[in-house]
Amino acid sequence: MSDKTEPYIIFGSPIIGEDEIAALQRTAESCWIGTGPRVHEFQTTFAQYVGAKHAMAVSSCTAALHLSMVVSGVGPGDEVVTTPMTFCATANAIIHTGATPVFADCQRDTMNIDPAAIEAAITPRTKAILPVHFAGRPADMDAIGAIAKKHGLLVIEDAAHAIESVYKGRKVGSISDLTCFSFYVTKNITTGEGGMVTTGDPELAKKIQTYGLHGLSADAWSRFSDKGYKHYDVVFPGFKYNLTDLAAALGIVQLPKAEQWLRRRNEVWAIYDEAFADLPVILPAPAEPDTVHARHLYTLIVADDAKVLRDEFMVAMHKKGIGTGVHYRALHDHPYYAERWGYRPEQFPNAHWIGERTVSLPLTPKLTDHEVERVVRAVREVLGG
Ligand SMILES: Cc1ncc(COP(=O)(O)O)c(C=O)c1O
């Protein structure tokens, strides 16, 4: 049966309600739409939320990752170990410093980087480990921290999916040297485009702030404020990675809703788990004890004995008016990484296996009960029987 008469369910559509629209309007009316007081407020509330000493807002998580590499001194000749089961921005941030991305396979069930594979990937050139909290499931930070300590490496976390994640009582964002968050449209909270770096290290924090705005000395953003003109010094050839107040205005009103929206995604998650238990799919692994899974992506593995392949499943869902996503085709299988870095599919068998079979279903808190029912019905129609 087709749901063609009903509106298309867009994968990852954000909630933009009256609060968000009012905040945007107030910001526009203030005429301070570039980087200013709202960015500062968002940084303060975000730092409090994750329990970090410092939070620096930037224009994207991609910018956050790149800056984190730069301020860590990662550069040509260095290697950074990361997972191939991630978005390309994770590895590209390493490459943009001139360093080499060294993949370590993920685990098949958690889809997170395997600490044993990290250990095996370390060489005298390794400078940092870059784990990704896949889908919002905290990576094994105790094991990763122990490896980093043993080899004297930095840990920079890609927490693009993990705004609400907690690992053994510690909020993601308060654990490692540097943690990078995303507020892209599909993320658990959004600023349209935006990101944040958190750290407990005041020197790294200062560098992130400075290098993220052309390398201008601190607070250059306020040089045209009503406090009077201030000279700035250029102390580094930096980047234009600052967040705007227009974007931060959205973040300020969305952040307090994060936990309530997580509760809704937990509800939808449980409905999906129950509804698909008898289908030829592998459900997401249960959350590890003593962690909070941020429920960013609900990923099914379409089993090899299902009557359709993953891509056919996606086409069938689309025909029923439901958008789905793939997170991710393994990075090492993409032409650039295969050709430039010589990676072969069989080198990271778990990421390759997941990448061929995984599909993400709509999970946004915007979904109504009726829409969740439509998703369930459609998945069962395509895969059941
Ligand atoms: C795991 C991961 N890392 C990094 C990014 C990059 O985030 P942004 O779009 O904010 O640059 C994303 C975004 O999709 C992501 O999913």
The ligand as a MOL file (V3000), in Angstrom:
LIG
                    3D

  0  0  0     0  0            999 V3000
M  V30 BEGIN CTAB
M  V30 COUNTS 16 16 0 0 0
M  V30 BEGIN ATOM
M  V30 1 C 30.2520 12.0060 12.2040 0
M  V30 2 C 30.2370 13.3800 11.5960 0
M  V30 3 N 31.3440 14.1250 11.6790 0
M  V30 4 C 31.3930 15.3630 11.1750 0
M  V30 5 C 30.3030 15.9220 10.5400 0
M  V30 6 C 30.4170 17.2950 9.9720 0
M  V30 7 O 29.5130 18.1380 10.5920 0
M  V30 8 P 29.1600 19.5730 9.9550 0
M  V30 9 O 28.1420 19.3200 8.8810 0
M  V30 10 O 28.6060 20.3610 11.1090 0
M  V30 11 O 30.4090 20.1400 9.4230 0
M  V30 12 C 29.1240 15.1860 10.4450 0
M  V30 13 C 27.9580 15.7820 9.7730 0
M  V30 14 O 27.1460 15.2060 9.1530 0
M  V30 15 C 29.0830 13.8790 10.9740 0
M  V30 16 O 27.9710 13.1500 10.9040 0
M  V30 END ATOM
M  V30 BEGIN BOND
M  V30 1 1 1 2
M  V30 2 1 2 3
M  V30 3 2 2 15
M  V30 4 2 3 4
M  V30 5 1 4 5
M  V30 6 1 5 6
M  V30 7 2 5 12
M  V30 8 1 6 7
M  V30 9 1 7 8
M  V30 10 2 8 9
M  V30 11 1 8 10
M  V30 12 1 8 11
M  V30 13 1 12 13
M  V30 14 1 12 15
M  V30 15 2 13 14
M  V30 16 1 15 16
M  V30 END BOND
M  V30 END CTAB
M  END
